[in-house]
Amino acid sequence: MKKYICNVIVAIVVMIIAFSSCERNNIEERKDWAAIYKKHGVDSACFELVEHSKERVYYYNKARGNTRMSPASTFKIMASLIALETSVAPDEDLIIKWDGVKRPQEQWNKDMNMREAFKVSCEPYYKELMKRVGTTEIKRWLDSTEYGNMQIGNNVETFWTDNSLQITPDEQCGFLKKLYFDDLPFSKRTMRIARSLMLQEETKDYRWYYKSGTAVSDTMQMAWLVGFVEDSTNHPYFFANNFSTKDTAINIKDLRMQITREIFQTKGLLRDK
């Protein structure tokens, strides 16, 4: 009996070691990506890339990748899902009238539908949308999807920018993967429309879906770019790029695109053949 128990214990230990080794082999740290950020004057950053077809995860700066922070405008993916599912927005053609307030972002100063608002990340549109949905419904959907810390604070118009709601880059990738595979608790129609909003660039070799996000203060800029790429064989790659810089003069809107593209190209993505 003792010999049998020992054999069972040994077998279990071997299985655990084998599983752990397999898990480690599927996760690869890419320290070389640090040079891409450094080249552009950014020293506080992280990147996660999930290659679904090979079940592999590539990452740079795991600690930051597991740190929760404001989703900023990347929350507009989730906001669109909630608005569509609750029928506050019957479809992506819902027009919200411009309130007449002139804002520095000239493209916001007009009536627009959801597709247009998502494209230009129109904050007034999404503030009005979330007001119409209401805190009870928003909280219910944050809870049911386990989106980040699931907190909305006291202001329905600012919770995704005032640090009430927070999410990690790793959680962003998980959320996007579920959205891609219709694995969120929304209807397939809702998820299909939301994905279509995210399609920003299409060539014969790839389709690039993403949403950006920005947080700016007097002393810091923080940038997000999250989404997925389908290659020419329709294999998806999910990603989250997040960085911050004390250089408030840097154009982070262009920079996050440039850095993401350069990192993708180390994996042979976003290249026209």
C-alpha positions as CSV (number, residue, x, y, z in Angstrom):
1,M,0.0,0.0,0.0
2,K,2.8,2.4,0.9
3,K,4.6,1.7,-2.3
4,Y,1.3,2.3,-4.2
5,I,0.8,5.7,-2.5
6,C,4.4,6.7,-3.2
7,N,4.0,5.8,-6.9
8,V,0.8,7.9,-7.0
9,I,2.5,10.9,-5.3
10,V,5.5,10.6,-7.8
11,A,3.1,10.5,-10.7
12,I,1.2,13.6,-9.5
13,V,4.5,15.5,-9.0
14,V,5.7,14.6,-12.5
15,M,2.3,15.7,-14.0
16,I,2.6,19.0,-12.1
17,I,6.1,19.6,-13.3
18,A,5.2,18.7,-16.8
19,F,2.2,21.0,-16.8
20,S,4.3,23.9,-15.3
21,S,7.0,23.4,-17.9
22,C,4.3,23.5,-20.7
23,E,2.8,26.6,-19.2
24,R,6.2,28.4,-19.0
25,N,6.9,27.4,-22.6
26,N,3.7,29.1,-23.7
27,I,4.7,32.4,-22.1
28,E,7.6,34.3,-23.4
29,E,9.2,37.5,-22.1
30,R,10.3,39.9,-24.8
31,K,12.9,42.1,-23.2
32,D,13.9,43.3,-26.6
33,W,10.7,45.3,-26.8
34,A,12.1,47.7,-24.2
35,A,14.5,49.1,-26.8
36,I,11.5,50.1,-29.0
37,Y,10.0,52.2,-26.1
38,K,13.4,53.6,-25.1
39,K,14.1,54.7,-28.7
40,H,11.0,56.8,-28.6
41,G,11.8,58.3,-25.1
42,V,9.4,56.1,-23.1
43,D,10.7,54.2,-20.1
44,S,7.5,53.2,-18.3
45,A,5.6,50.8,-20.5
46,C,4.2,47.3,-21.0
47,F,2.9,45.2,-23.9
48,E,1.1,41.9,-24.1
49,L,0.5,40.0,-27.3
50,V,-1.6,36.8,-27.3
51,E,-1.1,34.6,-30.4
52,H,-4.3,32.5,-30.2
53,S,-3.5,29.9,-32.9
54,K,-0.4,28.8,-31.0
55,E,-1.8,29.5,-27.5
56,R,1.3,31.7,-26.8
57,V,1.6,34.9,-24.8
58,Y,4.4,37.4,-25.4
59,Y,4.9,40.2,-22.9
60,Y,7.1,43.0,-21.9
61,N,7.1,44.3,-18.2
62,K,4.8,41.8,-16.5
63,A,4.5,43.9,-13.3
64,R,2.9,46.8,-15.2
65,G,0.9,44.4,-17.3
66,N,-0.8,43.2,-14.1
67,T,-1.4,46.7,-12.6
68,R,-4.8,48.2,-12.8
69,M,-5.3,51.7,-14.1
70,S,-8.0,53.8,-15.7
71,P,-9.1,52.4,-19.0
72,A,-9.7,55.9,-20.4
73,S,-11.3,55.8,-23.8
74,T,-10.7,52.1,-24.3
75,F,-13.8,51.7,-22.1
76,K,-15.8,52.9,-25.1
77,I,-15.7,49.3,-26.3
78,M,-17.5,48.2,-23.2
79,A,-19.8,51.3,-23.2
80,S,-20.9,50.5,-26.8
81,L,-21.7,46.9,-25.8
82,I,-23.8,48.0,-22.8
83,A,-25.7,50.6,-24.8
84,L,-26.4,48.2,-27.6
85,E,-27.5,45.4,-25.3
86,T,-29.8,47.5,-23.2
87,S,-31.3,49.0,-26.4
88,V,-30.4,52.5,-25.3
89,A,-28.7,52.4,-28.7
90,P,-31.0,50.4,-31.0
91,D,-28.0,50.1,-33.3
92,E,-24.8,51.9,-34.3
93,D,-26.8,54.5,-36.2
94,L,-28.1,56.1,-33.0
95,I,-27.6,59.9,-33.4
96,I,-27.0,62.1,-30.4
97,K,-27.4,65.8,-31.0
98,W,-24.4,68.1,-30.4
99,D,-25.1,70.1,-27.3
100,G,-23.8,73.3,-29.0
101,V,-20.7,73.6,-26.7
102,K,-17.6,74.3,-28.7
103,R,-14.7,72.0,-27.8
104,P,-11.1,72.0,-28.9
105,Q,-11.6,68.7,-30.7
106,E,-13.4,70.2,-33.7
107,Q,-14.6,66.8,-34.9
108,W,-16.8,66.5,-31.8
109,N,-18.7,69.7,-32.6
110,K,-21.6,68.1,-34.5
111,D,-24.4,65.6,-34.4
112,M,-23.1,62.1,-34.8
113,N,-23.9,58.4,-34.6
114,M,-22.1,55.8,-32.6
115,R,-19.9,54.6,-35.4
116,E,-18.7,58.2,-35.9
117,A,-18.3,58.8,-32.2
118,F,-16.3,55.7,-31.7
119,K,-14.0,56.6,-34.5
120,V,-13.2,60.0,-33.1
121,S,-13.5,58.9,-29.5
122,C,-16.2,61.6,-28.9
123,E,-16.4,62.0,-25.1
124,P,-19.7,64.0,-25.0
125,Y,-21.4,61.3,-27.0
126,Y,-20.4,58.5,-24.7
127,K,-21.1,60.6,-21.6
128,E,-24.7,61.1,-22.8
129,L,-24.9,57.4,-23.7
130,M,-23.9,56.3,-20.2
131,K,-26.3,58.8,-18.6
132,R,-29.1,57.2,-20.6
133,V,-28.1,53.7,-19.6
134,G,-27.8,54.6,-15.9
135,T,-25.6,53.4,-13.1
136,T,-27.7,50.3,-12.2
137,E,-27.4,48.8,-15.6
138,I,-23.8,49.8,-16.1
139,K,-22.8,48.2,-12.8
140,R,-24.8,45.0,-13.7
141,W,-22.9,44.6,-16.9
142,L,-19.5,45.4,-15.4
143,D,-20.1,42.7,-12.8
144,S,-21.4,40.1,-15.2
145,T,-18.4,40.5,-17.5
146,E,-15.9,41.0,-14.5
147,Y,-14.5,44.1,-16.2
148,G,-11.5,45.2,-14.2
149,N,-12.4,46.3,-10.7
150,M,-16.0,46.8,-11.7
151,Q,-16.3,50.1,-9.9
152,I,-18.1,53.2,-11.2
153,G,-17.8,55.6,-8.3
154,N,-20.2,58.5,-8.0
155,N,-20.2,60.1,-11.5
156,V,-21.8,58.3,-14.4
157,E,-20.1,60.6,-16.9
158,T,-16.5,60.3,-15.7
159,F,-16.0,56.9,-14.0
160,W,-13.8,55.5,-16.9
161,T,-11.5,58.6,-16.7
162,D,-11.4,59.5,-13.0
163,N,-9.8,56.3,-11.8
164,S,-13.0,54.8,-10.3
165,L,-13.0,52.1,-12.9
166,Q,-9.6,50.4,-13.4
167,I,-8.3,47.5,-15.5
168,T,-5.0,45.8,-16.2
169,P,-3.5,45.4,-19.7
170,D,-3.7,41.6,-19.1
171,E,-7.4,41.9,-18.3
172,Q,-7.9,44.0,-21.4
173,C,-6.5,41.1,-23.5
174,G,-8.8,38.6,-21.8
175,F,-11.8,40.9,-22.4
176,L,-10.9,41.3,-26.1
177,K,-10.4,37.6,-26.6
178,K,-13.9,36.9,-25.1
179,L,-15.4,39.6,-27.3
180,Y,-13.8,38.1,-30.4
181,F,-15.1,34.6,-29.7
182,D,-18.6,35.7,-28.7
183,D,-17.8,34.6,-25.1
184,L,-19.2,37.7,-23.3
185,P,-22.7,37.8,-21.8
186,F,-24.1,39.9,-24.6
187,S,-26.0,38.9,-27.7
188,K,-24.0,37.9,-30.8
189,R,-25.5,40.8,-32.6
190,T,-24.3,43.2,-30.0
191,M,-20.8,41.8,-30.1
192,R,-20.7,41.7,-33.9
193,I,-21.6,45.4,-34.0
194,A,-19.0,46.3,-31.3
195,R,-16.3,44.5,-33.2
196,S,-17.2,46.3,-36.4
197,L,-16.8,49.6,-34.6
198,M,-13.2,48.6,-33.8
199,L,-12.1,47.9,-37.4
200,Q,-9.7,50.7,-38.2
201,E,-7.3,49.4,-40.9
202,E,-7.8,46.7,-43.5
203,T,-5.5,45.5,-46.3
204,K,-5.3,42.3,-48.3
205,D,-3.0,40.9,-45.6
206,Y,-4.5,41.9,-42.3
207,R,-7.4,43.5,-40.5
208,W,-6.5,45.7,-37.5
209,Y,-9.2,46.4,-34.8
210,Y,-8.4,48.7,-32.0
211,K,-9.4,51.4,-29.6
212,S,-7.1,54.0,-28.1
213,G,-7.2,55.7,-24.7
214,T,-5.4,58.7,-23.2
215,A,-5.1,60.2,-19.8
216,V,-3.3,63.6,-19.4
217,S,-2.3,65.7,-16.4
218,D,0.1,68.6,-15.9
219,T,3.0,66.2,-15.2
220,M,2.1,62.9,-17.0
221,Q,0.6,61.4,-20.1
222,M,-0.7,57.8,-20.2
223,A,-1.6,56.0,-23.4
224,W,-3.5,52.9,-24.3
225,L,-3.9,51.0,-27.5
226,V,-5.9,47.7,-27.3
227,G,-7.4,45.4,-29.8
228,F,-6.7,42.5,-32.1
229,V,-5.2,41.8,-35.5
230,E,-6.4,39.1,-38.0
231,D,-3.6,38.0,-40.3
232,S,-4.1,36.8,-43.9
233,T,-5.1,33.3,-42.6
234,N,-7.7,34.9,-40.2
235,H,-5.7,33.9,-37.1
236,P,-6.3,36.5,-34.3
237,Y,-3.6,38.2,-32.2
238,F,-4.9,40.1,-29.1
239,F,-2.8,42.9,-27.7
240,A,-2.6,45.7,-25.1
241,N,-0.1,48.5,-25.3
242,N,0.2,50.8,-22.3
243,F,2.8,53.4,-21.4
244,S,3.2,56.7,-19.6
245,T,5.7,59.5,-19.9
246,K,6.5,62.7,-18.0
247,D,7.3,64.4,-21.3
248,T,4.0,66.2,-21.8
249,A,5.3,67.5,-25.2
250,I,5.4,64.0,-26.8
251,N,2.6,63.3,-29.2
252,I,1.4,60.1,-27.6
253,K,-1.5,59.7,-30.0
254,D,0.9,59.1,-32.9
255,L,3.5,57.4,-30.7
256,R,1.3,54.6,-29.5
257,M,0.5,53.7,-33.1
258,Q,4.1,53.8,-34.1
259,I,5.3,51.7,-31.1
260,T,2.5,49.1,-31.6
261,R,3.3,48.8,-35.3
262,E,7.0,48.3,-34.6
263,I,6.3,45.6,-32.0
264,F,3.9,43.8,-34.3
265,Q,6.5,43.8,-37.0
266,T,8.9,41.9,-34.8
267,K,6.3,39.1,-35.1
268,G,5.8,39.6,-38.8
269,L,2.4,41.4,-38.4
270,L,1.0,44.5,-40.1
271,R,3.2,44.0,-43.2
272,D,1.8,44.0,-46.7
273,K,3.3,41.2,-48.6
